[in-house]
């Protein structure tokens, strides 16, 4: 029974029946096409996820590189140098650094100057700001549901073909 052809023209709406289409395929081939389609979608979104991960990791690494030799006390002395070095970074990270720098306040107490931040650094440098393509991507979040939907559609197409009495040709 598995080697017989299945007439797929019954899956088309009635207004396509006038086109004289005779779409014939074996059930195994039909199943293979669904599996290939699911694998293709998975691979496309997996590659997209890897790209977004790489981009987010690059942003995080550039901040780590900027601050690798800095301590809490050295930031005050090297503030201008850090601003200059941030100009070499990509536009998004440069903007985040400049916004963070604007939140820093220098205060003098007992003939010593101290640098305080009015907002926590996590406000500027977090998952959403460094890797927005991963954390805020509705497209990537919808992939499991999409793959499940394609699988369910394939199941119902298979059921429709098997339960229809005239689906097998020849």
C-alpha positions as CSV (number, residue, x, y, z in Angstrom):
1,X,0.0,0.0,0.0
2,X,2.9,2.4,0.6
3,X,4.2,2.2,-2.9
4,X,0.9,3.3,-4.4
5,X,0.6,6.9,-5.6
6,X,-1.6,9.4,-3.7
7,X,-3.7,11.9,-5.7
8,X,-3.0,15.3,-4.1
9,X,-5.5,17.2,-6.2
10,X,-8.1,16.6,-3.6
11,X,-6.2,18.9,-1.2
12,X,-6.7,21.9,-3.5
13,X,-9.8,24.1,-3.2
14,X,-12.5,23.5,-5.7
15,X,-11.7,26.6,-7.8
16,X,-8.3,25.0,-8.6
17,X,-9.9,21.8,-9.9
18,X,-10.5,23.4,-13.4
19,X,-6.8,23.7,-13.9
20,X,-6.6,20.0,-14.8
21,X,-3.8,19.3,-12.3
22,X,-2.9,15.8,-11.6
23,X,-0.6,15.9,-8.7
24,X,0.5,12.4,-7.9
25,X,3.0,11.4,-5.2
26,X,3.8,8.4,-3.0
27,X,2.9,8.8,0.7
28,X,6.6,8.3,1.7
29,X,7.6,11.1,-0.7
30,X,5.0,13.4,0.8
31,X,6.2,12.6,4.3
32,X,9.8,13.2,3.2
33,X,8.9,16.7,1.8
34,X,7.3,17.7,5.1
35,X,10.4,16.5,7.0
36,X,12.7,18.4,4.6
37,X,10.6,21.5,5.0
38,X,10.8,21.3,8.8
39,X,14.6,20.7,8.7
40,X,15.0,23.7,6.3
41,X,13.0,26.0,8.6
42,X,14.9,24.7,11.6
43,X,18.3,25.3,9.9
44,X,17.4,28.8,8.7
45,X,16.3,29.9,12.2
46,X,19.3,28.1,13.8
47,X,21.7,30.0,11.6
48,X,19.8,33.2,12.4
49,X,20.1,32.4,16.1
50,X,23.8,31.8,15.9
51,X,24.2,35.1,14.0
52,X,22.3,37.0,16.8
53,X,24.3,35.2,19.4
54,X,27.6,36.2,17.7
55,X,26.5,39.8,17.4
56,X,25.5,39.9,21.1
57,X,28.7,38.3,22.1
58,X,30.7,40.8,20.0
59,X,28.9,43.7,21.8
60,X,29.6,42.2,25.2
61,X,33.3,41.5,24.3
62,X,33.8,45.1,23.2
63,X,32.6,46.4,26.6
64,X,34.8,43.9,28.4
65,X,37.8,44.9,26.2
66,X,37.1,48.6,27.0
67,X,37.1,48.0,30.7
68,X,39.6,45.1,31.0
69,X,42.3,47.0,32.9
70,X,40.1,49.4,34.8
71,X,39.2,49.4,38.5
72,X,36.6,51.4,40.3
73,X,39.2,54.0,41.2
74,X,40.9,54.1,37.8
75,X,37.7,54.9,35.9
76,X,37.7,58.4,37.4
77,X,41.3,59.1,36.2
78,X,40.8,57.5,32.8
79,X,37.4,58.8,32.0
80,X,38.4,60.9,29.0
81,X,40.5,58.0,27.6
82,X,37.6,55.7,27.9
83,X,35.4,58.2,26.0
84,X,38.0,58.3,23.2
85,X,38.3,54.5,23.1
86,X,34.5,54.2,23.0
87,X,34.5,56.3,19.8
88,X,36.2,53.3,18.1
89,X,33.4,50.9,19.0
90,X,30.3,50.3,17.0
91,X,27.6,53.0,17.0
92,X,25.3,51.1,19.4
93,X,27.9,50.4,22.1
94,X,29.4,53.9,21.7
95,X,25.9,55.3,22.4
96,X,25.5,53.1,25.5
97,X,28.8,54.1,26.8
98,X,28.2,57.8,26.3
99,X,24.8,57.5,28.0
100,X,26.5,55.7,30.9
101,X,29.2,58.3,31.1
102,X,26.5,61.0,31.4
103,X,25.1,59.3,34.5
104,X,28.5,59.6,36.2
105,X,28.9,62.5,38.7
106,X,32.1,63.7,40.1
107,X,32.0,64.8,43.7
108,X,34.6,66.4,45.9
109,X,34.8,65.3,49.6
110,X,37.7,66.0,52.0
111,X,40.0,67.3,49.2
112,X,39.5,64.1,47.2
113,X,37.3,63.6,44.2
114,X,35.0,60.7,43.8
115,X,33.1,59.4,40.9
116,X,29.5,58.2,41.5
117,X,26.9,56.9,39.2
118,X,23.4,58.1,39.4
119,X,22.1,55.0,37.6
120,X,23.4,51.5,37.9
121,X,25.5,50.2,35.0
122,X,23.0,47.3,34.5
123,X,20.5,50.0,33.4
124,X,22.7,50.5,30.3
125,X,24.5,47.2,29.8
126,X,22.1,44.4,30.0
127,X,20.8,41.5,27.9
128,X,18.2,43.7,26.1
129,X,20.7,46.4,25.2
130,X,23.7,44.3,24.3
131,X,21.8,41.5,22.5
132,X,18.4,42.8,21.5
133,X,18.2,40.4,18.5
134,X,18.0,37.4,20.9
135,X,16.2,38.7,23.9
136,X,13.5,40.7,22.1
137,X,13.0,38.8,18.8
138,X,9.4,37.8,18.4
139,X,10.4,35.9,15.3
140,X,12.8,33.6,17.1
141,X,10.4,33.1,19.9
142,X,7.7,31.9,17.5
143,X,9.8,29.2,15.8
144,X,8.8,26.3,18.0
145,X,5.1,27.1,17.5
146,X,5.6,27.5,13.8
147,X,7.4,24.1,13.5
148,X,4.6,22.5,15.6
149,X,2.0,24.0,13.3
150,X,3.6,22.7,10.2
151,X,3.8,19.2,11.8
152,X,0.2,19.3,12.7
153,X,-0.8,20.4,9.2
154,X,1.2,17.5,7.8
155,X,-0.5,15.1,10.1
156,X,-4.0,16.3,9.0
157,X,-3.0,16.2,5.3
158,X,-1.9,12.6,5.8
159,X,-5.1,11.8,7.6
160,X,-7.2,13.4,4.9
161,X,-5.4,11.5,2.2
162,X,-5.6,8.1,4.0
163,X,-9.3,8.4,5.0
164,X,-10.5,9.6,1.6
165,X,-11.6,6.5,-0.4
166,X,-10.4,7.7,-3.8
167,X,-7.0,9.0,-2.8
168,X,-5.0,6.1,-4.1
169,X,-4.4,6.0,-7.9
170,X,-3.7,3.0,-9.9
